[in-house]
Structure formats: C-alpha cells, structure tokens
Amino acid sequence: MDSTITTEIWRRASACWGDGFVHVLSELLNNYQRNPGKDEPVRITAEWIGQDGYSFLFVALNAKSRRDVRYYDHGGHIELRSRLWEHICRAMQQRLVLSGIAPEPVTEDLLAYDIGV
C-alpha cells in the first residue's frame, strides 16, 4: 500500500469517525490473528497517520493485552509488525469504501488490491 494512500485512509477515518475511531481500532486489533512467520517492523509516526490517528491507535493498543498483537512504543513512534499494520489499514480502507466516504484514490487502491494488480 502506498504511503499517501495510508495517510489518506487514517486522516479520513479519524475525521469521519471522531472519538468512535478508537473503538473501530480496538475491534480490528481484537480480530487480528497472527500467522506463523517473520514479518518486518513498521514505524508509525504522528506525521504519517495524523496526530488524532496516532493518539487513537496508541489508546487502542494500550486498552488491553491481546495475544497476537505486539507493539513497541519508542516515544516518537510506535513499532508494529507489517502484517498487523496491513490488517489494520486494509480493514479501515474497506470500511471507508463500504460506507461511501472514501476518496477515489483510496477506492481505486482497494479495487487494485482485491483483483491482484
């Protein structure tokens, strides 16, 4: 997923869902199941996903312990594994598209992902 698409997803989601965004993130984290194998770390910053998105993600991660969700808070950024990050971003992208509030580039990116382009 392109970083500009990721930024747009997070900014649109935090703007549209407001304080309910933390509940959406908690649900996505609760539904994540890790598959065996190694995946690379991803550094998430407030500059990348917006201050609101970063704050909501931090709250959702700290809300409770989850078996397959591991993260590291390094102060200036949060580190997640790439498959967990992909799960969160794609699920939010799908919700935005299905609710009709996704901008055209986000919708096109999801379509390209779904058909394997």
CORBELWO-V6994 format. One record per pair of residues at least 4 apart in sequence whose C-alpha atoms are under 7 Angstrom apart, sorted by the first residue. I is the first residue (numbers start at 1). J is the second residue. Records with the same first field share a line. If there is no record, write none. Layout:
I->J, J
This chain:
1->5, 6
2->6
3->7
4->8
5->9, 106
6->10, 89
7->11, 48, 49
8->12
9->13, 93
10->14, 49, 53
11->15, 49, 50, 53
12->16
13->17
14->18, 21, 52, 53
17->21
20->24
21->25, 56
22->26, 56, 57, 59, 60
23->27
24->28
25->29, 57, 60
26->30, 60
27->31
28->32, 88
30->66
32->68
33->68
34->68
39->81, 82, 83
40->81, 82
41->79, 80, 81, 82
42->79, 80, 81, 82
43->77, 78, 79, 80
44->48, 77, 78, 79
45->49, 54, 76, 77, 78
46->50, 51, 54
47->51
49->53, 54
50->54
51->55
52->56
53->57
54->58
55->59
56->60
57->61
58->62
59->63
70->80
71->78, 79, 80
72->78, 79, 80
73->77, 78, 79
74->78
80->84, 85
81->85
82->86
83->87
84->88
85->89
86->90
87->91
88->92
89->93
90->94
91->95
92->96
93->97
94->98
95->99
96->100, 101, 102
97->101, 102, 107
102->106, 107
103->107
104->108
105->109
106->110
107->111
108->112
109->113
110->114
111->115
112->116, 117
113->117
